[in-house]
Amino acid sequence: MLHIYASTMNTKTTLRLAVIGASGYSGGELLRLLASDPGVRVEVATAHAQAGRALGEVHPFLARRLPLTLTAYDPRAVEGLDCVFIALPSGEAMRIVPELLGKVGCIIDLGGDLRLPTAAMYEQYYRKLHTAPQLLGEAVYGLPELNRERIRTAKLIANPGCYPTSALLALLPAVKAGLIHPRGIVVNALSGVSGAGKSSAVEMSFAEINENVRAYRIGDHQHTPEIATVLEQVAGAPVTLSFVPHLIPVTRGIHTTVQADLTVPVSAADVRNVYAEHWRNEPFVRFGEHIPELRSVQHTNYCDCAAFVDPHTGKLVVISVIDNLVKGAAGQAVQNMNLVFGRPEHALLS
């Protein structure tokens, strides 16, 4: 593929950006983060259904901070920009990315179109045709704690899903160290309702969500193969896991509990040492001995996690919490942008 865009990468003083899909929760969170840094300038913000409206009307928290008018998507309007974020539902990026590659510096997709290794797997779990399978081998999976060096030179980044981010950060140290069997891993995750996006569906209404907990898509959730594929690459062996997502009556946050069989008997102290050493130099993973809580990470890019050995079963138990809109979406996208353009990794993030 001929890449026309001549990137100056680390020499840029002000990055010129676009957010495609600016009216949703992830798009709004992206703009909130980007608005606070004079080193970046959002030049284009698109939202098809809201085109013509002032950004501050759709996201009041951005009023007077980003004096932009939302527009319909036009590829000509973003050509030559340094970074384009796509914050659209799955199924949209595969249509947009082919016409932008080589015409912008870097594309970061927050949807699911580029995360899985094959079109067949995508079609099975996302239940729609993948029209650009050639992109699947070109995109870098944007989990900085796993692929930092590859991200630095990437032109196309698949931002991880929110559930996989929480699950993978809980599991990577144990898988890399060979502490657990790669088969029979159990992941239970509870998510705030913003993870479903802005929806008018009855099941997302206040009356249905409040004072209620509901599991959904057991056995066929699209994040199951995403988690398993990444773990297989790390483990070098087939991985089987059970992933059960739950909806809980909070706005933002994901609480994940992982259980896995240990390969050999080890003490809780040994496990904690493995995790502490693995995460020692990571800016956004906080490993500790206390059970993490959602409120400690909401509105931040941090993942808090703790690891235990259940004395009754001998299983590893790991708790991981993130904000699904920040570390699980917009914050991780900004973290990836910082890596690509040689900026401090924590810029715009807390």
Number of C-alpha atoms within 10 A of each C-alpha: 5 7 13 12 17 12 19 11 17 12 9 15 12 12 17 20 23 23 25 27 26 28 25 20 20 27 25 23 20 23 23 17 17 22 17 15 11 10 15 17 16 19 16 22 25 25 24 14 12 18 16 14 14 18 28 17 13 17 18 12 13 18 14 10 14 19 12 19 18 25 22 17 18 12 12 10 13 22 19 19 21 25 24 27 25 26 28 22 14 15 18 16 22 21 13 16 20 13 12 20 20 21 22 22 27 26 26 27 29 29 21 23 26 33 28 23 17 15 19 15 15 22 14 12 15 18 12 13 13 20 12 16 17 14 20 19 12 14 22 23 22 28 24 21 18 15 12 16 12 15 24 18 15 21 20 24 26 26 30 28 25 23 27 23 27 29 27 22 23 29 26 20 20 23 18 15 14 14 20 22 18 23 15 14 19 17 25 18 24 22 27 21 23 19 22 11 14 13 12 8 7 10 10 18 12 11 10 13 18 12 10 10 13 12 13 11 11 12 12 15 15 20 24 21 22 22 26 22 18 20 21 15 11 15 19 12 12 12 19 19 18 17 26 20 23 20 21 22 18 16 14 21 29 32 26 25 19 23 24 23 20 19 13 11 11 14 14 16 13 12 19 18 12 17 22 19 11 18 17 12 11 11 14 21 21 17 23 14 12 12 15 22 17 19 13 15 22 21 19 18 27 23 26 25 26 21 29 21 23 13 10 6 9 17 19 24 21 23 26 29 33 35 30 32 29 28 30 28 27 28 27 28 28 25 24 24 27 19 23 24 24 14 16 11 18 15 17 19 20 14
